[in-house]
Amino acid sequence: MKVTILMGSPRKNGNTFALLQPFMDTLKEGGTEHSLTWLYDKDIRGCIACRACQKDWTKFGCSIRDDMPEIFEATLGADLLLLATPIYSWYCTAPMKAVLDRLVYGMNKYYGEAKGPALWSGKRLALLITCGYAPEKGADLFEDGIRRYCRHSSLRYSGALIERHMGYSTVFMDEEKSRRSREFAASLLASS
């Protein structure tokens, strides 16, 4: 099994990365090949709806020259795509949203004159999310959006780990969150 992790946090020592570390430790202990891409370190521009990606059904085919082709290749080569992001204004961060927009068009050849294939059909997608509100009020819109995204893209939604930070004067990471992160990773590996 190969896991591609797309990290949507701008903070290298933030809550999302703290929650992701025990997840990655579990992957490593299980001998699972995985990669981590920090999206804020990449040049990722927003989709311009030019539909250049629809001309060739065998490749990404985007007209924008930035770092998305490497993200496309990493996603295409993975069995599981993990989106790790904090929630800002009830949705993922800006570079994560740009990646999702570019992937939905570059991977799904549905938007031209004829309906083509979903290049990533059958791949699994999971979420690792941190938020400041209760998950059912802070991360629910993003999770619902991703469920629809998966159905549209013929992806298999594999669940989410969502953890709340209770405020800047509190410590986010604790043993319970670490345990849940490890268990989430183990459950994804077991269900592959």
N, C-alpha and C positions, 0 to 999 in steps of 0.2 A: 504494500500500500504506500502511496506517495501523497503527502499532504502539502498543499500550498497555502501559506498563511499570509493574508494581506492585512497589514497593521495600519489602521486609520487614525491612530493617536499622534499628535504632534510632540508629545512628551515621552522621551526615552526612559524616564524613571517615573512615569505616571502610573495611575491605577490600572489601566488596561494592560500595560506591559507586566505589572506585578501579578495580575490574574493569569496572564498568558504563560508566565514562566513555569509554574507547576504543570500546566498542560503540555508544554514542550518537553519538560523533563520526563513526563510519562511516555511521550512519543519516543524519545531517545532511549529510555530504558527498554521499550518494546522493540527497538531496532527499526523503527519506522522512519523512512526517509522523509525529511521535511525541509521546507525553505521558508524564510521570513523576509518579506519585503515591506520596508517602511515607506508608505506612500508619500509622506511629507518630504522625503528625500528625493523623490522622483519628479521629473517634469511631466505632469499629467494635465492636459488641457481638456476642457469640456467638449462634448460632442457638438458638431455644427449641423447635423442632419443633412449632410451632403449626399449621403447614400453611396459613396464610393465603395464602401465595404460590401455592398450588395452585388457588385459586378462579377466577383469571382467567388464561387461557393466553396472553394477549397482552402481559403486563407483569410486572415484578419482583414487585410485590404483597406486600411484606413488612410485617408489623405493627410491627416495631421502627423507631422514628424516630431514625435516626442518619445517618451519611454514606454508607451503602452504596448508596443510589440513584444517586449520582454515579459510584461505581465500577462499578455495574451498567451504566449508560449508556455509560461509557468502554469497558467490555469488549464490550458489544454493538456499538459502533461501530467496533471494531478488526478488522483482518484477522488480526493476530498479537497474542497476549497473552504478554508475557514476565514471568515471575515471577523476581524477583531477591531472593535471601535468603541470609543465613548459616544454617548448620545449628546448631541448639541441641538437644542430646539426641537426635540422629539424625533430626530432622525440622525443618521450617521454624519460624520464629518465631511467637509467639502471634497477632499481628494477621493474619499471612498465613493461618494455619490458620482463623481466624474468617472471613476473606474467602472462603476455599475452601469452607467449610461453607455459608455464606450463598449463594454463587453456585451451588453444585451443586443446591440446592433451588429458588432463585429462577429459575434458567435452565432447569432440567429439570422439566417439568410431568408427572412420572412418579408422584407420590406421593399422588394423590387417589383417588377412586373409579374413575376411568378413566385410562388412560395417554395423556398428551398429548405435545406436541412438546418437543424440545430447542431452545430459542430461539437457541442459539449453535452449532447443528449445523454442522460443516464448518470452523469457525474453527481456526486453528493456535495451539498453545501450546508455548512453549519455556522452558527454565530457565537461569538464570545463578546459580551457587551457589558460595559459599565455605565451607570447612570446615577444621577442625584435624586431622582424621585423613586417612589415604589415602582418596581418593574412593570406592573400592570397599568401604570399611568405615565411611565417614562420611556419605556422601550417597546410598548405594544404596537405603536404605529409602524415603527421600523420592522419589527418582526412580521407584522401582517403584510407589509409591502414586500418583504423578502419571500414570504410564502407565495404571493401572487407572481413574483418574479420567477420563482422556481417552476411554478406550473406553466407559465408562459414559455419558459426556456427549456422545458423537458428535463429539468434538474430534479434531483431527489432531495427534498428538504430533510435534514437530519437532526434538527433541534437547536436549542440555544442554551447557553449558560449566561444568565443575567445577574449581575451583582450590583448592589446599591452602596453608594458612599453616603454616609449619614451627615457629612458636613466637613468643612475645612478644619475644624478644631478636633476632628476625630481621626484615628488611624484606620485606613481603609482595609489593608490586608491583614488577615488573621488565619489561624489554623483551619477554621471551618471553610473559609473561601478557598484555601489551598486544597483541602480535601475534595471539595466539590469540583474544582478545576481538574484535579487528577482523575476523579471518577468520570467526569464528562469526557475527557480524552480516552479513558479506558472503554467507555461505552461506545464511542465512535469507532474505536479499533475493533471491538468485539462484533459490531454489526456490519462490518465491511463486506 
